Amino acid sequence: MGLFMILFTLIGGITLSAQSSINGTLSQKAGTIETTFLTFLTGTMFLFIFIVFFGRGNILALLEAPKWQLSAAFLGTAYLLLTVIAVPKIGVIAANIAGIAGQLIIGVIIDHFGWFNSLVIEIDIKRVFAIIFMLLSLYFIYKGNKRSKEKIQTNN
């Protein structure tokens, strides 16, 4: 089951990168907020259909949830909006690595302190090295993107 979930997440990452690239390009024509709106509107329509046919819970229970838990919706919107802004300026890979690095950093902190009722996993040297290597990869990817961009501009 664990391998299946890793495969699911891998496919999710692939679709996220493709979405980032497409949204970045679309935002240059339609606008950043408009592109983000289209993504969420389309997602809302698909999820409504899934809820109608496959939903097992009580959607009204969302209204009874603690307000801090509902903030996750705004965090997802902010992530998408910021990614749509970043991709045309720094490229898909740099934007995605920056997003993953941010996820790793806050994930390690959340795990360490057990915030939001999560499993407590203390920060250790392996996790610190993982963050350092992710930040190094971001640095090298970003610098490579910058050189490629400068080379293209000097050739034109």
C-alpha positions in Angstrom: 0.0 0.0 0.0 2.9 2.4 0.8 4.4 2.0 -2.6 1.1 2.6 -4.2 0.7 5.9 -2.2 4.3 6.9 -3.3 3.3 6.3 -6.9 0.1 8.3 -6.4 2.1 11.2 -5.0 4.7 11.0 -7.7 1.9 11.3 -10.3 0.5 14.2 -8.3 3.9 15.9 -8.5 4.1 15.4 -12.2 0.7 16.9 -12.8 1.6 19.8 -10.4 4.7 20.6 -12.5 2.7 20.5 -15.7 0.0 22.7 -14.2 2.6 25.2 -13.0 4.0 25.5 -16.5 0.7 25.8 -18.2 -0.7 28.3 -15.6 2.5 30.4 -15.8 2.1 30.7 -19.6 -1.7 31.3 -19.4 -1.2 34.0 -16.7 0.9 36.1 -19.1 -2.2 36.4 -21.4 -5.1 36.2 -19.0 -3.6 37.5 -15.8 -2.4 35.9 -12.6 -5.5 36.2 -10.5 -7.7 35.2 -13.5 -5.6 32.1 -14.1 -5.7 31.1 -10.4 -9.5 31.6 -10.4 -9.9 29.4 -13.5 -7.9 26.6 -11.8 -10.0 26.7 -8.6 -13.3 27.1 -10.5 -12.5 24.0 -12.6 -11.4 22.1 -9.5 -14.6 23.1 -7.8 -16.7 21.8 -10.6 -14.9 18.5 -10.8 -15.0 18.0 -7.0 -18.7 18.8 -6.9 -19.2 15.9 -9.4 -17.0 13.6 -7.4 -18.9 14.5 -4.2 -22.3 13.8 -5.8 -21.2 10.4 -7.1 -18.5 9.3 -4.6 -19.0 11.4 -1.5 -19.3 9.5 1.7 -19.3 12.2 4.3 -21.4 15.2 5.3 -20.3 18.3 3.5 -22.1 20.5 6.1 -19.7 19.1 8.7 -17.2 21.6 7.3 -19.2 24.3 8.9 -18.7 22.7 12.3 -14.9 22.4 11.9 -12.6 24.7 14.0 -12.0 27.9 12.0 -8.2 27.4 12.1 -8.7 24.1 10.1 -10.6 26.0 7.4 -7.5 28.2 6.9 -6.0 25.4 4.8 -8.2 26.5 1.9 -6.6 29.9 1.9 -3.1 28.4 2.2 -3.7 26.3 -0.9 -4.9 29.4 -2.8 -1.9 31.4 -1.7 0.4 28.6 -2.9 -1.1 28.4 -6.3 -1.2 32.2 -6.8 2.4 32.6 -5.7 3.5 29.7 -8.0 1.6 31.2 -11.0 3.5 34.5 -10.3 6.9 32.8 -10.0 6.9 30.4 -12.9 7.2 32.9 -15.7 10.0 34.7 -13.9 12.2 31.9 -12.6 11.0 28.8 -14.5 9.0 25.7 -13.6 11.8 23.7 -11.9 13.1 26.6 -9.8 9.5 27.4 -8.7 8.7 23.8 -7.8 12.0 23.2 -6.0 11.4 26.4 -4.0 7.9 25.2 -3.1 9.2 21.8 -2.1 12.0 23.3 -0.1 9.4 25.5 1.7 7.4 22.3 2.4 10.4 20.5 3.8 11.3 23.3 6.1 7.9 23.9 7.5 7.2 20.1 7.5 10.3 19.5 9.7 9.2 22.2 12.1 5.6 20.9 12.2 6.8 17.3 12.8 9.3 18.4 15.4 6.7 20.2 17.5 3.7 18.1 16.6 1.7 21.1 15.5 -1.9 20.5 14.1 -2.1 17.1 15.9 0.6 15.6 13.7 3.0 12.8 14.5 6.0 14.1 16.5 9.3 13.3 14.7 12.2 15.2 16.1 14.6 17.1 13.9 17.8 15.1 13.3 20.9 15.5 11.2 19.4 13.6 8.3 16.5 16.0 8.0 18.9 19.0 8.4 21.0 17.6 5.5 17.9 17.0 3.4 17.0 20.7 3.8 20.6 21.8 3.0 20.8 19.7 -0.1 17.3 20.9 -1.3 18.4 24.6 -0.8 21.7 23.8 -2.6 19.8 22.3 -5.5 17.5 25.4 -5.6 20.6 27.6 -5.7 22.2 25.7 -8.6 19.0 25.4 -10.6 18.3 29.1 -10.1 21.8 30.1 -11.1 21.6 27.9 -14.2 18.3 29.4 -15.2 19.8 32.9 -14.8 22.8 32.1 -17.0 20.6 30.5 -19.7 18.3 33.5 -19.7 21.3 35.9 -20.0 22.7 33.8 -22.8 19.4 34.0 -24.7 19.2 37.7 -24.2 22.7 38.3 -25.5 22.1 36.2 -28.6 19.0 38.2 -29.5 
